[in-house]
Amino acid sequence: MAERSYDFLMPSVNFFGPGVIHKVGERAKILGMKKPVIVTDKFLETMKDGAVQQALQSLTEAGVDYVIYNGVEPNPKIRNIQEVKKLYLQSGADSIITIGGGSAHDTGKGAGIILTNGDDITKLAGIETLDNALPPLIAVNTTAGTGSELTRHAVITNEQTHLKFVVVSWRNIPLVSFNDPTLMLDVPPALTAATGMDAFDQAIEPYVSVDRNPITDAQCIQAIQLIEGSLREAVANGHNLDARTKMVEAEMLAGMAFNNANLGYVHAMAHQLGGQYDAPHGVCCALLLPYVEQYNIIACPERFAELADIMGENTAGLSTRDAAELAIKAMKQMSEDVGIPKSIKDIGAKPEDFELMAENALKDGNAFSNPRKGTKQDIIDIFQAAYDAE
């Protein structure tokens, strides 16, 4: 890769470790928050001694008022961010605190975008389209997966067109992130697997991205190794605090990496599956990962050979290409071990939708950093390969 200059973006303050949830109120007060909108979902809001209740207690102790929006849903829709905006304005709020996984963080970011940059967020899809700062934003994370608490990506679904799109801007990066692994001990195995596979992909795609740099390479390597050593254990026993802690470390590293090196066709295509069929994002990524990266091998086979070593495969005596193939094998094995379905048909995918989804995938902001430049037919063929998988 040719030498080049690059920037590196992440929140200015990041709290990590058991018990850091109790610092939310203190940090909100430092930021001058008088009345944040808490953006979360009904399940988390009612969970006894869960993330929301602990955060609210911390805010109350700090003398910070709040109002709650509990309508977050998977693959957040335009209607969700409009509801948050309405509540924000009616309640006299001055800031946003998101509590949950990627859906909560994206909902909060999306609401912040339309509060300060115009009500039609569809016109803002793309990279660095925002002219104005969002309201102050804190992100409290409850899943080890998306990295959205750290990143400049806001992923929203247009429920009318079923198109999932991304607004990528440094202005979306939360001011503060919180990652407390004790909040994740009761996350169910299926959700642990889905979010963990999202983190796995978000460590792999930046490693082969055309925008990679030495800092993101180091983050990807460490994240992949942590996930290889802890995701299976976290799925098998959610109360394994050591495994949960390592998965949080991994998802943070992967989030920082892709926030700067970007992603590729896996995410560009997964957004189409999620938007079209309202399917879990991490599952979509896991289903597509080996087929996209098989397609990508010829663009940088040495990077995939390195990935095989990073994943613990024995590549001694193998050619670069044969070693690269072991990376694909390892990706499939991880998905199988944590219970990901075999085929995109299992989430409702239909071949008659592939052409439109391929067109939209190539327009997705994540497509431009993919190491191999494909045609619409190439993307259709990848969807088909993931559909035919057995």
C-alpha positions as CSV (number, residue, x, y, z in Angstrom):
1,M,0.0,0.0,0.0
2,A,1.4,3.4,-1.0
3,E,2.4,5.8,1.8
4,R,-0.3,8.4,2.4
5,S,-1.6,10.8,5.1
6,Y,-4.7,10.0,7.1
7,D,-6.7,11.2,10.0
8,F,-8.1,9.2,13.0
9,L,-11.5,9.8,14.5
10,M,-13.0,8.6,17.8
11,P,-14.9,10.0,20.7
12,S,-12.9,12.4,22.9
13,V,-13.7,10.4,26.1
14,N,-14.4,6.6,26.3
15,F,-15.2,4.9,29.6
16,F,-14.6,1.1,29.8
17,G,-14.9,-1.6,32.4
18,P,-17.3,-3.0,35.0
19,G,-19.2,-0.3,36.8
20,V,-18.5,2.7,34.6
21,I,-22.2,3.1,34.0
22,H,-22.3,5.0,37.3
23,K,-20.3,7.8,35.8
24,V,-23.0,8.8,33.2
25,G,-24.5,11.5,35.4
26,E,-21.2,13.0,36.3
27,R,-20.2,13.2,32.6
28,A,-23.6,14.6,31.6
29,K,-23.2,17.3,34.2
30,I,-19.6,18.1,33.0
31,L,-21.0,18.5,29.4
32,G,-23.6,20.9,30.7
33,M,-26.6,18.7,29.9
34,K,-29.7,20.0,31.6
35,K,-32.4,17.8,30.1
36,P,-31.3,15.0,27.8
37,V,-33.6,12.7,25.8
38,I,-32.9,9.1,26.8
39,V,-33.1,7.1,23.6
40,T,-33.7,3.4,24.3
41,D,-36.2,0.6,23.9
42,K,-39.1,-0.7,26.1
43,F,-37.3,-3.9,27.1
44,L,-34.2,-2.1,28.4
45,E,-36.3,0.6,30.1
46,T,-38.2,-2.0,32.1
47,M,-35.2,-4.3,32.9
48,K,-34.7,-4.3,36.7
49,D,-31.3,-2.9,37.6
50,G,-30.4,-2.8,33.9
51,A,-28.5,-0.2,31.9
52,V,-31.4,2.3,31.8
53,Q,-32.3,2.2,35.4
54,Q,-28.6,2.5,36.5
55,A,-28.1,5.4,34.1
56,L,-31.2,7.2,35.3
57,Q,-30.1,6.8,38.9
58,S,-26.7,8.2,38.0
59,L,-28.4,11.2,36.3
60,T,-30.7,11.8,39.2
61,E,-27.8,11.8,41.7
62,A,-26.0,14.3,39.5
63,G,-29.1,16.6,39.4
64,V,-29.7,16.1,35.7
65,D,-33.3,16.0,34.5
66,Y,-34.3,13.8,31.6
67,V,-37.2,12.6,29.4
68,I,-37.4,9.1,27.9
69,Y,-38.0,7.9,24.4
70,N,-38.5,4.1,24.5
71,G,-39.5,3.4,20.9
72,V,-36.2,2.2,19.5
73,E,-36.7,-0.8,17.2
74,P,-34.3,-3.0,15.2
75,N,-33.1,-1.4,11.9
76,P,-34.3,2.1,13.1
77,K,-36.7,3.8,10.8
78,I,-37.2,7.4,9.7
79,R,-40.4,7.5,11.8
80,N,-38.3,6.7,14.9
81,I,-35.9,9.6,14.5
82,Q,-38.9,11.9,13.8
83,E,-40.5,10.8,17.0
84,V,-37.4,11.5,19.0
85,K,-37.1,15.0,17.4
86,K,-40.8,15.7,18.3
87,L,-40.2,14.7,21.9
88,Y,-36.9,16.7,22.1
89,L,-38.6,19.9,20.9
90,Q,-41.8,19.4,23.0
91,S,-39.9,18.6,26.2
92,G,-37.4,21.4,25.9
93,A,-34.5,18.9,25.9
94,D,-31.0,20.1,25.1
95,S,-29.0,16.9,24.5
96,I,-29.3,13.1,23.8
97,I,-28.1,10.0,25.7
98,T,-28.5,6.7,23.8
99,I,-28.7,3.5,25.8
100,G,-28.7,0.2,24.0
101,G,-27.0,-1.4,21.0
102,G,-26.5,0.0,17.5
103,S,-30.2,0.6,16.9
104,A,-30.4,3.0,19.9
105,H,-27.2,4.8,18.9
106,D,-28.3,5.2,15.3
107,T,-31.7,6.4,16.4
108,G,-30.1,9.0,18.6
109,K,-27.7,10.1,15.9
110,G,-30.4,10.2,13.3
111,A,-32.6,12.4,15.5
112,G,-29.6,14.7,16.2
113,I,-29.0,15.0,12.4
114,I,-32.5,16.1,11.6
115,L,-32.6,18.5,14.6
116,T,-29.8,20.5,13.2
117,N,-29.3,19.7,9.6
118,G,-32.8,19.6,8.1
119,D,-35.8,17.3,8.4
120,D,-35.3,15.2,5.3
121,I,-32.5,12.8,6.3
122,T,-32.6,11.0,3.0
123,K,-31.0,14.0,1.4
124,L,-28.1,13.7,3.7
125,A,-27.1,10.1,2.9
126,G,-23.5,9.8,2.0
127,I,-20.1,11.0,3.3
128,E,-19.6,14.3,5.2
129,T,-22.9,15.9,4.2
130,L,-23.6,17.6,7.5
131,D,-23.0,21.3,7.9
132,N,-24.1,21.7,11.5
133,A,-23.1,20.0,14.8
134,L,-25.6,17.6,16.4
135,P,-26.8,18.3,20.0
136,P,-24.5,17.0,22.7
137,L,-24.5,13.1,22.5
138,I,-23.5,10.4,25.0
139,A,-23.7,6.8,24.0
140,V,-24.1,4.0,26.6
141,N,-23.5,0.7,24.9
142,T,-25.2,-2.6,25.9
143,T,-24.0,-5.0,23.2
144,A,-20.6,-6.1,22.0
145,G,-21.1,-5.6,18.3
146,T,-21.9,-2.6,16.2
147,G,-19.3,-0.1,17.4
148,S,-21.9,2.6,16.8
149,E,-21.2,4.2,20.2
150,L,-17.8,5.2,18.8
151,T,-18.3,5.8,15.1
152,R,-19.3,8.5,12.6
153,H,-21.9,6.2,10.9
154,A,-25.7,6.6,11.3
155,V,-27.6,3.8,9.6
156,I,-31.3,4.5,9.0
157,T,-34.0,2.6,7.1
158,N,-36.5,4.3,4.9
159,E,-39.6,2.3,5.7
160,Q,-41.4,3.4,2.6
161,T,-38.7,2.2,0.1
162,H,-37.1,-0.5,2.4
163,L,-33.8,1.1,1.6
164,K,-31.2,1.2,4.4
165,F,-28.8,4.1,4.0
166,V,-25.9,5.6,5.9
167,V,-25.0,9.2,6.9
168,V,-21.3,9.3,7.5
169,S,-19.9,12.3,9.2
170,W,-17.4,13.2,12.0
171,R,-20.2,15.3,13.5
172,N,-22.1,12.0,14.3
173,I,-19.3,10.8,16.7
174,P,-20.6,10.8,20.3
175,L,-18.8,13.1,22.7
176,V,-18.5,10.3,25.2
177,S,-18.9,6.5,25.0
178,F,-19.6,4.0,27.9
179,N,-18.8,0.3,27.6
180,D,-19.6,-1.6,30.8
181,P,-19.4,-5.4,30.2
182,T,-21.6,-6.1,33.3
183,L,-24.5,-4.6,31.3
184,M,-24.1,-7.4,28.8
185,L,-24.2,-10.5,31.0
186,D,-27.9,-11.2,30.2
187,V,-27.8,-10.6,26.5
188,P,-29.3,-13.8,24.9
189,P,-27.0,-16.2,23.0
190,A,-28.5,-15.4,19.6
191,L,-28.1,-11.7,20.0
192,T,-24.6,-12.2,21.4
193,A,-23.7,-14.3,18.3
194,A,-25.2,-11.7,15.9
195,T,-23.6,-8.7,17.4
196,G,-20.3,-10.6,17.9
197,M,-20.3,-11.5,14.2
198,D,-20.9,-7.9,13.3
199,A,-17.8,-7.0,15.3
200,F,-15.9,-9.8,13.6
201,D,-16.7,-8.5,10.2
202,Q,-15.9,-4.9,11.3
203,A,-12.4,-6.1,12.2
204,I,-12.0,-8.0,8.9
205,E,-13.3,-5.5,6.4
206,P,-11.0,-2.6,7.5
207,Y,-8.0,-5.0,7.3
208,V,-8.5,-5.4,3.6
209,S,-10.0,-1.9,2.9
210,V,-8.3,0.4,0.5
211,D,-8.4,3.0,3.3
212,R,-6.5,1.0,5.9
213,N,-3.5,2.4,7.7
214,P,-1.0,1.0,10.3
215,I,-3.1,2.1,13.3
216,T,-6.3,0.4,12.0
217,D,-4.3,-2.7,11.1
218,A,-3.1,-3.0,14.7
219,Q,-6.6,-2.6,16.0
220,C,-8.0,-5.1,13.5
221,I,-5.4,-7.7,14.4
222,Q,-6.1,-7.4,18.2
223,A,-9.9,-7.4,17.7
224,I,-9.9,-10.5,15.5
225,Q,-7.7,-12.4,18.0
226,L,-9.9,-11.3,20.9
227,I,-13.1,-12.4,19.1
228,E,-11.5,-15.7,18.1
229,G,-10.7,-16.3,21.8
230,S,-13.9,-15.1,23.4
231,L,-17.0,-15.0,21.1
232,R,-17.7,-18.7,21.3
233,E,-17.4,-18.6,25.1
234,A,-19.7,-15.6,25.4
235,V,-22.3,-17.3,23.4
236,A,-22.0,-20.5,25.4
237,N,-22.1,-18.8,28.8
238,G,-23.3,-15.2,28.8
239,H,-22.2,-14.7,32.4
240,N,-18.6,-15.4,31.6
241,L,-17.4,-11.9,32.5
242,D,-13.9,-12.5,31.1
243,A,-15.3,-13.4,27.7
244,R,-17.8,-10.5,27.8
245,T,-15.0,-8.1,28.7
246,K,-12.8,-9.3,25.9
247,M,-15.7,-9.0,23.4
248,V,-16.3,-5.4,24.5
249,E,-12.6,-4.7,24.0
250,A,-12.8,-6.3,20.6
251,E,-15.9,-4.4,19.4
252,M,-14.3,-1.1,20.6
253,L,-11.1,-1.8,18.6
254,A,-13.1,-2.9,15.6
255,G,-15.3,0.2,15.8
256,M,-12.3,2.5,16.0
257,A,-10.7,0.7,13.0
258,F,-13.7,0.9,10.7
259,N,-14.5,4.4,11.8
260,N,-11.2,5.3,10.1
261,A,-10.4,2.6,7.5
262,N,-14.1,2.1,6.5
263,L,-15.7,-1.2,5.5
264,G,-16.7,-2.8,2.2
265,Y,-19.2,-4.9,0.3
266,V,-20.2,-7.0,3.3
267,H,-21.8,-4.0,5.0
268,A,-23.0,-2.4,1.7
269,M,-24.9,-5.6,0.9
270,A,-26.0,-6.4,4.5
271,H,-27.7,-3.0,4.6
272,Q,-29.8,-4.1,1.6
273,L,-30.8,-7.4,3.3
274,G,-31.6,-5.6,6.5
275,G,-33.7,-2.9,4.8
276,Q,-35.5,-5.2,2.5
277,Y,-36.4,-8.0,5.0
278,D,-36.0,-6.2,8.4
279,A,-33.4,-8.8,9.3
280,P,-30.8,-8.6,12.1
281,H,-27.8,-6.6,10.9
282,G,-25.2,-8.9,12.5
283,V,-26.8,-12.0,11.0
284,C,-26.8,-10.4,7.5
285,C,-23.1,-9.5,7.8
286,A,-22.2,-13.0,9.0
287,L,-24.2,-14.7,6.1
288,L,-22.4,-12.5,3.5
289,L,-18.9,-12.4,5.0
290,P,-17.3,-15.5,3.5
291,Y,-18.8,-15.0,0.0
292,V,-17.8,-11.3,-0.2
293,E,-14.3,-12.1,1.0
294,Q,-13.9,-15.1,-1.3
295,Y,-14.7,-12.6,-4.1
296,N,-12.2,-10.1,-2.7
297,I,-9.2,-12.5,-2.4
298,I,-7.7,-11.7,-5.8
299,A,-7.4,-8.0,-4.9
300,C,-5.0,-8.6,-2.0
301,P,-4.3,-12.3,-1.4
302,E,-1.4,-11.6,0.9
303,R,-3.8,-9.8,3.3
304,F,-6.1,-12.8,3.4
305,A,-3.1,-15.1,4.1
306,E,-2.3,-12.8,7.0
307,L,-5.9,-13.0,8.2
308,A,-5.6,-16.8,8.3
309,D,-2.6,-16.5,10.6
310,I,-4.3,-14.0,12.8
311,M,-7.3,-16.3,13.1
312,G,-5.1,-19.1,14.3
313,E,-5.0,-21.2,11.1
314,N,-1.8,-23.2,10.3
315,T,-0.5,-21.8,7.1
316,A,3.0,-23.3,7.3
317,G,4.3,-24.4,3.9
318,L,1.2,-23.1,2.0
319,S,1.2,-20.8,-1.0
320,T,-0.2,-17.3,-0.4
321,R,-3.4,-18.3,-2.2
322,D,-3.9,-21.5,-0.3
323,A,-3.3,-19.7,3.0
324,A,-5.8,-17.1,2.0
325,E,-8.5,-19.8,1.4
326,L,-8.0,-20.8,5.1
327,A,-9.2,-17.4,6.1
328,I,-12.5,-18.0,4.4
329,K,-12.7,-21.4,6.1
330,A,-12.2,-19.8,9.5
331,M,-14.9,-17.2,8.8
332,K,-17.4,-20.0,8.0
333,Q,-16.3,-22.0,11.0
334,M,-16.9,-19.1,13.4
335,S,-20.5,-18.6,12.0
336,E,-21.3,-22.2,12.3
337,D,-19.9,-22.4,15.9
338,V,-22.1,-19.6,17.2
339,G,-25.3,-20.7,15.4
340,I,-25.6,-18.4,12.5
341,P,-28.0,-19.7,9.7
342,K,-26.4,-21.1,6.6
343,S,-28.2,-19.2,3.9
344,I,-29.7,-15.8,3.3
345,K,-32.9,-17.6,2.3
346,D,-33.2,-18.3,6.1
347,I,-33.9,-14.6,6.7
348,G,-36.4,-14.3,3.8
349,A,-34.2,-13.3,0.9
350,K,-35.7,-13.7,-2.6
351,P,-33.7,-13.9,-5.8
352,E,-36.1,-11.6,-7.6
353,D,-34.9,-8.8,-5.2
354,F,-31.2,-9.3,-5.9
355,E,-30.9,-6.9,-8.9
356,L,-32.4,-3.9,-7.0
357,M,-30.4,-4.7,-3.9
358,A,-27.2,-5.0,-6.0
359,E,-27.8,-1.6,-7.5
360,N,-28.3,0.0,-4.1
361,A,-25.4,-1.8,-2.5
362,L,-23.0,-0.3,-5.1
363,K,-24.4,3.2,-4.0
364,D,-23.9,2.5,-0.3
365,G,-21.2,4.5,1.4
366,N,-19.4,1.4,2.5
367,A,-18.9,0.1,-1.1
368,F,-16.2,2.6,-2.1
369,S,-13.5,1.2,0.2
370,N,-14.0,-2.4,-0.8
371,P,-10.6,-3.8,-2.2
372,R,-12.2,-5.2,-5.4
373,K,-14.4,-3.1,-7.6
374,G,-17.4,-5.0,-8.8
375,T,-20.3,-4.7,-11.2
376,K,-23.9,-5.1,-10.5
377,Q,-23.7,-8.6,-11.8
378,D,-20.9,-9.4,-9.5
379,I,-23.0,-8.3,-6.5
380,I,-26.0,-10.3,-7.7
381,D,-23.7,-13.4,-8.0
382,I,-22.5,-12.9,-4.4
383,F,-26.1,-12.7,-3.2
384,Q,-26.9,-15.8,-5.1
385,A,-23.9,-17.7,-3.7
386,A,-25.0,-16.7,-0.1
387,Y,-28.5,-17.9,-1.1
388,D,-27.4,-21.2,-2.4
389,A,-25.3,-22.0,0.6
390,E,-26.1,-25.2,2.4
